[in-house]
Amino acid sequence: MTNKVKENYLRRQAERLGLSMQKSRGKKWSVDNQLGYRVIDPYHNTIIQGEKFDLNIQEVEDFLSRRLDEIK
């Protein structure tokens, strides 16, 4: 599975859980923007994971699967 396909799959999975996944739009790495992903709650406008865009795609997938298990 390519990165873009996995990214789109995880975005849809996050939406089903009432969350949103964002990818950093930055071009240069910095302490506050590590060019990764974060998961937010769009209804409360809060960051759930990855405050500094410090999650990689695997960490997002693990977080969403744990969140799904908590709901079940």
C-alpha positions in Angstrom: 0.0 0.0 0.0 1.5 3.3 -1.0 1.8 6.2 1.5 -0.9 8.3 -0.2 -3.4 5.4 -0.2 -2.7 4.6 3.4 -3.0 8.3 4.2 -6.4 8.5 2.6 -7.5 5.3 4.4 -6.5 6.7 7.7 -8.2 10.0 7.0 -11.5 8.2 6.4 -11.0 6.0 9.5 -10.4 9.2 11.6 -13.6 10.8 10.2 -15.6 7.7 11.2 -14.3 8.2 14.8 -15.2 11.9 14.7 -11.6 13.0 14.4 -9.5 14.6 11.6 -6.0 13.8 10.5 -3.8 16.6 9.3 -0.4 16.5 7.6 2.1 19.3 8.0 2.3 21.7 5.1 5.8 23.0 6.2 8.8 22.7 4.0 11.5 22.9 6.6 11.9 20.9 9.8 11.8 22.8 13.1 11.2 22.0 16.7 7.6 23.2 16.4 6.9 21.5 13.0 8.4 18.1 12.6 6.8 17.6 9.1 4.6 14.7 10.2 1.0 14.2 11.1 -1.4 15.1 13.9 -4.9 14.1 14.9 -7.4 16.7 16.0 -11.0 16.8 17.3 -12.6 19.3 14.9 -15.8 19.7 17.0 -13.8 21.0 20.0 -10.9 22.4 18.0 -8.3 20.5 20.1 -5.2 18.5 19.2 -5.6 14.9 20.4 -2.1 13.6 19.3 0.9 15.1 17.6 0.9 18.6 18.8 4.1 19.5 16.8 3.2 17.3 13.8 5.5 14.7 15.3 3.6 11.5 14.4 4.5 9.3 11.6 2.0 7.4 9.5 2.4 4.2 11.6 1.8 6.1 14.9 -1.4 7.6 13.5 -2.6 4.1 12.5 -1.8 2.7 16.0 -3.6 5.6 17.7 -6.7 5.2 15.6 -6.8 1.5 16.1 -6.5 1.9 19.9 -9.2 4.6 19.8 -11.5 2.2 17.9 -10.8 -0.6 20.4 -11.8 1.8 23.3 -15.1 2.6 21.6 -16.0 -1.0 21.2 
